[in-house]
Amino acid sequence: MINMNKKYSVDEALTEMMTIKSLLSILVTAICFAVLGLFLRGKGTTTTSYNAVSKLQVTQYDANDKVMTLSSNDPAFLNTYLENLKNNKTQKAVKQELANKKLKLSVDKIDSMVSFEVIPQTTLLKLKVSGDTKKNVKLVSQAYDKVALEQYKKDMETGSVKVVDFDQSTSTTTQRMSAKKAVFFASVLGLFLSAGLIFVRKYFNQKIMSSNFIESRTATNVIADASDLENAATELITRIKDTHQVVGVNANDTQQIALITDIANQLKEWQFNVKLVDAKEAFLKDAMMIPENEDQLIFVIGDVQKPTEKLALSSVDAMLAVVQTKVTTKDELLNLIKFTKDATIPFIGSLYLK
């Protein structure tokens, strides 16, 4: 159940969203986003990677004969050397070398950039450094080459290691989402975005958009269609005939006032004693104060704002609200309801103008 004094309601906003216009807007937005998703998917995301490859020639000689102890097609001695280049101690040495060149990288970052490979059937060791910054890749490669040469002296008593080749390259890769995924995610995004915007607009809308708002706040039935003037007048008579003889109407729109005037004229034709009172004039002049007449229907035309006007309304036997869709604000109706409660004036119903 909706609080009668509550201006905003999730249920009402959702109900107002369920119109052909709103649903078409949501659908069209979802389709547009799906097309946009395909377009963006076509371009994809391109990433650039920089590579530096050093080839180290590693040889070991007999200390006395100065000849190679292992043939080039069986470089088993490289295993120990390779493992030592991969360990944390070597990486820390590389980190320190980089720090000397004012480049700060963590050990984990260095480890992620570097890879090693023994070229089969040779005594060549390939050291590859990859990254997204050309300068950093070059500095890390140079630092590793230097540390690799120093590490050899510690691991091998005799022999030599030298850089025999160095090459730099750039590679680009383009990643694209599949067409189905692009359409699905883009359309879902468009669906929720458009639905969310429409919901927010409906939720915070200050205008009364449906008779549901009136019925839930006033706890009365609404004369829903005033297009048939005779039926509206008949229903109004039925509503007040047995209970109230005087009706005050809060109307502040030209179209509303014109309709009340037409209904009053229709009631006069049916020999009802009807009097129209202009609120702006009647409530400011004692001579024109609303009379207490049990035999007369009095329609108060005008927006009641000033304290003297509200005080005069306390003599009214009942109140009828006139609401025009997309014109009358929620505050206007809620303020009227509050006033009728404070002044203990019965609220008999509402006339809803589509």
VOGU-3710 file (C-alpha; in Angstrom, 3 decimals, decimal comma):
1> minmnkkysv> 0,000/0,000/0,000  1,340/3,414/-0,976  1,713/6,102/1,640  -0,866/8,804/0,880  1,691/11,545/1,527  4,393/9,927/-0,577  5,332/11,867/-3,691  7,498/9,221/-5,370  6,766/5,530/-5,883  8,779/2,785/-7,599
11> dealtemmti> 5,631/0,855/-8,506  4,036/3,882/-10,144  7,218/4,712/-12,058  7,398/1,138/-13,371  3,725/1,255/-14,341  4,208/4,522/-16,220  7,151/2,947/-18,057  4,893/0,252/-19,499  3,747/2,372/-22,424  4,286/1,681/-26,112
21> ksllsilvta> 6,343/4,859/-26,459  8,687/3,966/-23,585  9,077/0,346/-24,675  9,846/1,418/-28,246  12,455/3,876/-26,954  14,121/1,107/-24,949  14,065/-1,270/-27,927  15,454/1,296/-30,383  18,241/2,247/-27,955  19,191/-1,419/-27,490
31> icfavlglfl> 19,372/-1,889/-31,284  21,513/1,239/-31,700  23,902/0,024/-29,010  24,096/-3,402/-30,699  25,113/-1,756/-33,990  27,627/0,405/-32,127  29,018/-2,727/-30,475  29,606/-4,325/-33,882  31,330/-1,169/-35,105  33,640/-0,970/-32,089
41> rgkgttttsy> 34,281/-4,694/-32,267  35,444/-4,261/-35,869  38,224/-1,942/-34,780  39,280/-4,027/-31,812  42,005/-3,164/-29,337  45,565/-2,980/-30,659  48,511/-3,455/-28,315  52,180/-2,898/-29,171  54,968/-5,014/-27,722  58,693/-4,236/-27,936
51> navsklqvtq> 61,248/-7,046/-27,985  65,013/-7,217/-27,557  66,801/-10,516/-28,252  70,422/-11,165/-27,289  72,320/-14,292/-28,306  75,139/-15,273/-25,952  77,915/-17,565/-27,163  79,018/-19,637/-24,171  82,122/-21,873/-24,356  84,175/-23,758/-21,771
61> ydandkvmtl> 87,823/-24,749/-22,176  90,134/-27,127/-20,425  92,293/-25,062/-18,101  95,529/-26,741/-19,273  94,960/-27,548/-22,951  92,919/-24,445/-23,812  90,601/-26,557/-25,926  86,813/-26,873/-25,735  85,908/-29,709/-23,411  82,359/-30,106/-24,732
71> ssndpaflnt> 81,318/-30,164/-28,333  78,890/-27,566/-29,609  76,208/-30,189/-30,181  76,186/-31,275/-26,529  76,154/-28,095/-24,401  75,234/-29,797/-21,126  77,265/-27,305/-19,141  74,732/-24,579/-20,092  72,087/-25,996/-17,751  73,761/-24,811/-14,573
81> ylenlknnkt> 74,563/-21,458/-16,095  70,982/-21,047/-17,343  69,424/-21,891/-13,976  71,673/-19,398/-12,233  70,592/-16,658/-14,641  66,969/-17,352/-13,718  67,381/-17,281/-9,947  66,356/-14,488/-7,618  69,920/-13,472/-6,864  70,622/-12,678/-10,506
91> qkavkqelan> 67,339/-10,800/-10,841  68,254/-8,642/-7,849  71,581/-7,877/-9,499  69,718/-6,804/-12,640  67,386/-4,680/-10,510  70,385/-2,926/-8,963  71,946/-2,350/-12,374  68,690/-0,768/-13,563  68,509/1,379/-10,438  71,956/2,733/-11,307
101> kklklsvdki> 70,408/3,862/-14,594  67,475/5,438/-12,705  64,954/2,805/-13,737  62,998/1,269/-10,871  61,466/-2,132/-11,569  60,455/-4,865/-9,142  61,936/-8,359/-9,304  58,527/-9,743/-10,314  58,269/-7,212/-13,144  61,752/-8,103/-14,387
111> dsmvsfevip> 60,925/-11,808/-14,220  57,757/-11,264/-16,286  59,710/-9,425/-18,993  62,570/-11,924/-19,451  62,697/-15,414/-20,955  65,630/-17,753/-21,696  66,121/-20,442/-24,299  69,013/-22,696/-25,263  69,261/-22,963/-29,037  69,411/-26,708/-29,852
121> qttllklkvs> 72,641/-28,202/-31,195  74,602/-25,063/-30,277  76,203/-23,394/-27,302  74,087/-20,310/-27,908  71,775/-18,953/-25,243  68,907/-16,691/-26,336  67,821/-14,013/-23,884  64,543/-12,323/-24,832  63,133/-9,212/-23,138  59,575/-8,063/-23,942
131> gdtkknvklv> 57,543/-5,107/-22,722  55,271/-2,238/-23,682  57,963/0,467/-23,408  60,853/0,460/-25,859  63,264/2,254/-23,524  62,619/-0,092/-20,596  63,035/-3,172/-22,790  66,403/-1,958/-24,052  67,683/-1,092/-20,563  66,602/-4,451/-19,095
141> sqaydkvale> 68,242/-6,294/-22,000  71,522/-4,402/-21,564  71,471/-4,961/-17,794  70,895/-8,697/-18,222  73,664/-8,970/-20,822  76,082/-7,303/-18,421  75,035/-9,431/-15,444  75,142/-12,572/-17,611  78,786/-11,925/-18,451  79,641/-11,394/-14,786
151> qykkdmetgs> 77,657/-14,457/-13,730  79,663/-16,650/-16,097  82,903/-15,793/-14,309  81,339/-16,984/-11,065  79,890/-20,211/-12,494  82,681/-21,275/-14,838  86,362/-21,408/-13,922  87,518/-21,167/-17,513  85,968/-20,326/-20,834  84,227/-17,322/-22,274
161> vkvvdfdqst> 80,835/-15,800/-22,948  80,088/-13,023/-25,367  77,145/-11,374/-27,058  77,232/-12,461/-30,684  73,919/-11,008/-31,811  71,461/-8,358/-30,663  68,175/-7,527/-32,326  65,212/-5,283/-31,516  61,723/-5,670/-32,945  58,197/-4,379/-32,541
171> stttqrmsak> 55,058/-6,499/-32,724  51,402/-5,493/-32,680  48,416/-7,644/-31,786  44,739/-6,841/-32,247  42,169/-8,374/-29,948  38,535/-8,479/-31,006  35,469/-9,677/-29,169  33,320/-12,153/-31,070  30,393/-10,672/-32,998  27,808/-12,495/-30,863
181> kavffasvlg> 29,337/-11,288/-27,603  29,680/-7,730/-28,914  26,020/-7,604/-29,957  24,830/-9,227/-26,723  26,758/-7,040/-24,276  26,152/-3,820/-26,220  22,410/-4,450/-26,539  22,119/-5,362/-22,837  23,982/-2,166/-21,949  21,662/-0,123/-24,157
191> lflsaglifv> 18,627/-1,884/-22,708  19,521/-1,206/-19,078  20,799/2,306/-19,753  17,664/3,448/-21,596  15,334/1,693/-19,142  17,212/3,243/-16,231  17,017/6,751/-17,672  13,303/6,410/-18,394  12,688/5,036/-14,895  14,553/7,943/-13,260
201> rkyfnqkims> 12,635/10,445/-15,396  9,304/8,837/-14,497  10,211/8,439/-10,823  11,184/12,079/-10,284  8,546/13,561/-12,591  6,684/16,345/-10,747  3,572/16,133/-12,918  0,654/13,783/-12,274  0,594/11,329/-15,177  -2,207/8,928/-14,252
211> snfiesrtat> -5,320/8,571/-12,140  -3,537/5,884/-10,086  -1,560/8,562/-8,274  -4,770/10,377/-7,324  -6,630/7,267/-6,181  -3,742/6,021/-4,041  -3,209/9,409/-2,336  -6,825/10,432/-1,827  -8,303/6,995/-1,099  -11,230/7,962/-3,344
221> nviadasdle> -12,431/6,972/-6,763  -11,623/9,290/-9,628  -13,985/10,631/-12,241  -11,631/9,358/-14,866  -12,883/10,940/-18,067  -14,322/14,415/-18,344  -14,525/14,322/-22,137  -18,207/13,446/-21,813  -19,424/16,472/-19,913  -22,890/15,124/-19,216
231> naatelitri> -21,590/11,862/-17,752  -19,045/13,760/-15,633  -21,774/15,996/-14,237  -24,033/13,011/-13,565  -21,296/11,179/-11,685  -20,476/14,311/-9,726  -24,121/14,678/-8,678  -24,274/11,030/-7,641  -21,133/11,476/-5,572  -22,389/14,463/-3,551
241> kdthqvvgvn> -26,187/14,246/-3,655  -26,796/12,338/-0,446  -23,860/13,541/1,631  -22,655/17,049/0,815  -24,361/20,183/-0,450  -21,347/22,464/-0,889  -18,254/21,611/-2,902  -14,979/23,558/-2,934  -12,841/23,060/-6,039  -9,119/23,748/-6,135
251> andtqqiali> -8,514/24,681/-9,776  -5,590/26,735/-11,029  -5,539/26,040/-14,734  -7,594/27,784/-17,421  -8,760/24,496/-18,908  -9,765/23,179/-15,482  -11,737/26,322/-14,663  -13,468/26,196/-18,050  -14,503/22,597/-17,455  -15,871/23,346/-13,980
261> tdianqlkew> -17,844/26,232/-15,469  -19,313/23,905/-18,098  -20,235/21,314/-15,471  -21,821/24,004/-13,311  -23,904/25,177/-16,265  -24,975/21,589/-16,926  -26,024/21,245/-13,296  -28,024/24,470/-13,545  -29,882/23,072/-16,541  -30,861/20,162/-14,335
271> qfnvklvdak> -32,250/22,716/-11,867  -29,484/22,441/-9,322  -28,768/25,660/-7,435  -25,126/26,260/-8,379  -22,886/29,199/-7,567  -19,375/29,823/-8,912  -17,053/31,733/-6,580  -13,697/33,165/-7,657  -11,222/32,361/-4,887  -9,000/35,362/-5,560
281> eaflkdammi> -11,904/37,759/-5,012  -14,221/35,912/-2,653  -11,688/35,125/0,046  -10,318/38,660/0,206  -13,680/40,390/0,700  -15,864/39,727/3,718  -18,977/40,497/1,722  -18,246/37,670/-0,660  -17,289/35,041/1,887  -18,708/31,642/1,126
291> penedqlifv> -22,204/31,461/2,622  -23,332/28,423/4,510  -26,239/27,416/2,344  -27,552/23,893/2,626  -29,377/24,150/-0,672  -26,596/25,386/-2,884  -23,606/23,776/-4,622  -20,719/26,226/-4,493  -17,702/25,765/-6,758  -14,638/27,670/-5,570
301> igdvqkptek> -12,624/28,510/-8,672  -8,983/29,415/-8,183  -5,761/28,356/-6,486  -6,040/28,746/-2,729  -2,713/29,963/-1,349  -3,109/32,776/1,195  -3,961/32,133/4,871  -7,147/34,228/4,647  -8,300/32,166/1,692  -7,670/28,903/3,514
311> lalssvdaml> -9,452/30,214/6,592  -12,515/31,014/4,494  -12,427/27,515/3,027  -12,982/26,069/6,487  -16,685/26,838/5,986  -16,788/24,597/2,907  -18,606/21,315/3,488  -16,481/19,248/1,089  -13,572/19,447/-1,322  -13,306/18,189/-4,897
321> avvqtkvttk> -9,900/18,188/-6,626  -9,536/18,883/-10,335  -6,414/17,276/-11,805  -5,150/17,725/-15,349  -2,633/15,150/-16,569  0,863/16,482/-17,322  -0,154/19,885/-15,887  -1,152/19,492/-12,237  1,868/18,817/-10,031  2,104/16,209/-7,306
331> dellnlikft> 2,835/18,884/-4,719  -0,372/20,733/-5,579  -2,518/17,663/-4,945  -0,622/16,589/-1,821  -0,842/20,105/-0,367  -4,582/20,133/-1,015  -4,990/16,773/0,725  -2,984/18,016/3,700  -5,087/21,169/3,886  -8,366/19,236/3,897
341> kdatipfigs> -7,058/17,106/6,762  -5,837/20,081/8,775  -9,109/21,964/8,210  -11,194/18,778/8,714  -12,865/19,251/5,336  -14,168/16,014/3,767  -12,393/15,149/0,527  -15,086/13,639/-1,681  -13,152/12,880/-4,845  -11,281/14,061/-7,905
351> lylk> -12,066/14,993/-11,469  -9,277/13,736/-13,728  -8,722/15,499/-17,051  -6,851/13,482/-19,644
//
